[in-house]
């Protein structure tokens, strides 16, 4: 395939072209953590996404699809070659296959589903190359969808779920691949249609754009009683409850993710909708996109360990044996520069005199004079000689990558503090009066207002406060029926169970988990009926199991992040409701548990066998299983695309859960996340390091002075890469300013607001505040109400009479007159 099965089709690591290479510069040829050329996106390439749908143990079943196709074509009196049929004949065959799906005989029905799966896979038995197979798969899937195959297979999925629930009592304890055969065929067809529709959606010039539009409308319409994403989430919940242990969870999660991606939209749709909403609320447009800004950043060098420090101080001893290097690395030495550039790897900045580092000049090289001194001790490095070439581009300006921001809440707090300090009075709610304040304070207020940023979440929260204060006059007139709104309303009754189920599966697939940490079986669709008999078969199964777990982690993290982003854009309290239940389900310690491993090994894991990926495993002559064939077709990129993608997703989820939430930030501190996150900085990718540094920044003020003193290089990296809030004293705030006893009150107040929002918008009937509901003051109607008395009260009725009636003196005249 030219890739490792889960990475982009890119070449080997190239030199950084964003800065000029100076003459005589040393470039490492054996760097342990090279800078990754990973490009973050909504998902991987279509070929890799389809290849990840199938486990390696499913390969023998591909021949069953061909056999079903040949038998049915013979039955229909057509030649067993799909390419030879005209377009009308192909549609006739599809129509007859759909008629077979309505038959009551399971064998005939499943034979037709296997035949349709073979068509959706591109009729690979007739093809000579991957490109030809992909072309026919696209053609066939568009015919299948146009004929109504998708809705027919959703009905089949409902039927299989009902049959599974009925037969679960008779199932054996050990689940294997054979127990989920029918479900896997149905889910595979649904996934292939969805994945091709997602790809066509990104191509506005496609001739099938009308089918994509119809598909999006179809998945937004309930199939029976519920939406398809809700049905798939229900399957996840059933697996975690133990009622259906044979469900093929990887295919369910992949289908759920891609359905949501098509229905809700990816990052492009999010950006466009955010721009429209800000324009609707009269807010200025967004000028900085996080992903675009970070593409221009360089990753920081990881914190050097003890061995690197010794080598820097003793240049003559750099060429040491690997076993001696490993022994020296066990030495503990104070952390050195986190953001040291590649050109300055042998320069000890602490010896330069003033000890100051210029982190804003990451794109600039050292001077040629400085490099000449380094080249004398550069045996393991490649010496680059600059030949005649065009002049290098000018260096980037000395500036921070982000424009600073400040919230209206911060400006209000600043005004209150300076008024009390200089004038001795406070004007709550007054944002204009600055009389009596010194001129520098006036200038400071102007600067703060110049950098003020109002988010959509603040506007939506303020609107909810207005509705709560004046529900009759300022009430919500109508709710815009967006895709996210429809999905949230459908998920709301069981959303806590869905979050718990997804996190349980994420825990079970985490590399640091053991068999004792989870009770469900997520391997039912990868373990064969008979265990492998040879060493090579066992090795292949081991790779398949690890690959299976990685794909599950990828699907769960992408699904959670997608839901969080769309709910936050649609309404902040929808996002907060989902976030609260993720926190209640221990999402924060789970993410930290995930990163508490050798993250470089996880990023670089090659749990894939390229020649066994679809369609390479079925096109052309297949080699025998040997030790050499496990290595054929490996990718030159030093990372696994899906693992880097999963790690960035988890960091983004953790950032969304903890941003501006002091109680949750304290959870990061309590769970000792700082050393875990610092180890994640070893992955040299700018986007991943950015989200790690954001998490470290928000808890810096709670980690104490000693931590800040010993991690000044990390703080410098935060300063140079993370956005600044103008009056956020994140780096030097002392513990007295941190008020942990107030944090729980903030969480409780937020929960009250979220519950009020859900009750008002999604409660039964016309919701009115309880204080505004009319009270029945007619004594006759009150006495006519039938009151159900519990058994305990009936047994102690005489005691109640004695204490509450006979022993209490009641002034009836006063009571009646009132």
C-alpha positions, 0 to 999 in steps of 0.5 A: 500500500505504500503506508503502514496501513494507518498512516498518511501516504507521505515520504520519509522525514524531511528537513524543516524547510520553514527556516534556512539551513546554515552552512555547516549545520549538524542534522541528527540522523539518529534522533530518538524522538524526531519531529513528526510530520503528522497532519491532523484532520477529521479522519484518515484517508478513505483507503486506510479508514476502510482497511481498519473496518476489517480484522485480519481474522475476517479474511477467510469470510471474504471468499464467502462473499464471492461464493454468494455472488456467483451463486446468486448470479447463476440463479438470476441467469446472469454471467458471474462478472459484474463488469460485463453487465450494463447499468440497467442489468446491474440495477435489476440485480440489486432490486432482486437482491433487495427483494431477497432481504424481505424473505423469512428464511435466514440463509437466503436473506444472509446470502443476499447480504453477503452478495451486496457486501461483495458489491460494496467492496468493489467486486475485488475478485474481478479487479487487477489493482487497488485503484480499479477496485476503489473506482468500482466500489464507489460506482456500486455504492452509489447504485446501492444507495440510490436503490434504497439499500441503506434503509433496508439494511437498517431494518435488517440491523433492527431485526438482528438486534431483536434476534440477538436479545431473544437468543442471548440466554442460550449463548455460551460464555466465550464469544468468538467471531462466529457469533457476530457473523450476520451483524458484521456483514450488515454493519460493514455494508452500512459503514462502506456506504457512509464512508463513501458518502463522507468522501463525496460530501467533501467533493462539491463537484461530485456528480453524486452530490444529490445522493449525499444530500439525501443521505444526510436527510435520511440519517437525520430522520428516525428509523422506526422510533429512534435516530440511527446514532441513538440506536448505535449508542443503545447497542454500545450500552447493551454490550456494557450491560452484558446483555449482548456480549457478541456485538462487534463493537469496533464496527458499531463504534466506527459506524457511529463515528462516521454517521455523526461526522456526515450528519453533524459535519467536520471541522470545516462545517464547525468553522462556517457555522461558528462564523454565522452564529457570531455574525447573528449575535453581532460579534466580531468574526474569528481571525485566528484558527487554532489548527492554522496557527499551529501549522506555523509552529515548530515543536519543542525539543523534549526535556533532555535526560541525564545522558544528554546532559553528560554528553553536552558537557563532555563532547569527547565522550559522545560516541559511547555504546548503547548499553552504557548510554542506557545505564547513564540515563537512569541518573536523575538530573534537574530538567534542562531546556524544553524548548532548545532548538535542534541547532543548539543541542550542544550549547548549554544556555546556562553558561552563556552569561545571562541565562536568558532564552529567546523562545520567540525566535524558534524559526531562526538558526544559529550563526555560522560562527557558532556552528563551526565550533560544533562541527568539530565534535559532530561524528554522528551527525550529517554535515550540510554544506550550503551550495549556491541557492536562492537567498533564504526567506526572511526570519519570522518577526519577534512576536507571540503566535497568538493575539491576547484575549480578556473576558468581560468578567475579567474587566469587571473584576479589574474595575471593582478592584481598582475602584476599591483601592483608589477611590474606596467605593464599588459600583457593581454592574457599572462598566463605564464610570472611571472617575477618580482613577489614575491615568495609567488605570484609564490606559489599562482599561482601554487596552483590556477593552481593545483585547476583549473577546466575547464567546458564543458561550457567554452570550448563550449563558447571559441569554439563559439568565435573562430568561430565568429572570423574566420567563414570561416576557423574555422567554425563548420564542422558538428553537432553531432545529439544527442537526445538533439540536435534533441529536441532543433531544434524542440523546437526552433521556439516556445521555448519562448511560451513553457516556458511561458506556463509551468510557467503559469501552475506552477503559477496556481498550486502553493499553495500560488496562489489564483483564481485571480492570474491565468486565466486558469483552470487546474482542468478540469480533476479532478472536477466532473460534479456534486459537492459533496453533503456530508461532506465526499465527499467534504473532498475527493474532497478537498484532490484530488484537492490538490493532483492534484496541487502537481502532476502538480508542480512535473511534471513541475519542473522535466520537466524544470530541465531535459531540462536545464540539457540536453541542458547545456550538449549538448551546453551551449548556448542552455541552456542559450537561455532557461534560458533567456526566463525563466528569462524573464517569471519571473521564479525567482520571481515565485520560491520565491513566491512558497517558501514564505509559510509554507514550513514544512507544504507543505513538510509534507502534506498528500494529499493522500488517500492510499485505493483510489490509483490505484490499491488498489481502484479496487482490493479486496472488497472496503469499504464504504466512511467513515472518518476512511477509509481516514486514512487507510494505512497511511505512517509512513514517515513524508514527502510527496515524491513528495513535497520534490522532487518538492522543490529540483527541484525548488531550482536546477532550481533557482541555474542554472538560477543564477549561475555566472549571477550577474544581476540575483543574484541582482534580488534575492537581490531585491526580498528579497529572503534571509529571504525566503530561510532561512525559507527553511533551516528548512527542515532538508534534506542535499540536499535541504539545500545544494542548499539553502545555495548555493543561499545564498552564491552567494548573501551574498556580496550584502546583506551588513555588518549588514546582515552578522553580524547577520547571522554568523551561516548561513555563517559558515554553507555555509563555511562547506557545499558549495564548495569554489572558491579559490579567490571568496571573497563571505563572505567579499566582500564590496558593492564597488566591486559589480558593478550593472551598469555593470551587464546589459551589461553582460546580453546583451553580453550573449544574442548577443552570444546566438542569433549569435549561433542560427542564425549560427546553425539553421538559414535558408541557409548557414549563413555567418557573415553580415560583410563578405557578398558580396556587390553589387557595380553594379549601374545598378543592384542596380537601377533595384531593386524594392523597396516598398515605404510605403503610408506615404512616397508617401504622402510626396514625394514632401517634401522629394524631397525638403529637400533631393534633391533640397536643398542639393548641390551634387558634382557629379564629386567627387561622380562619381569618387569615 
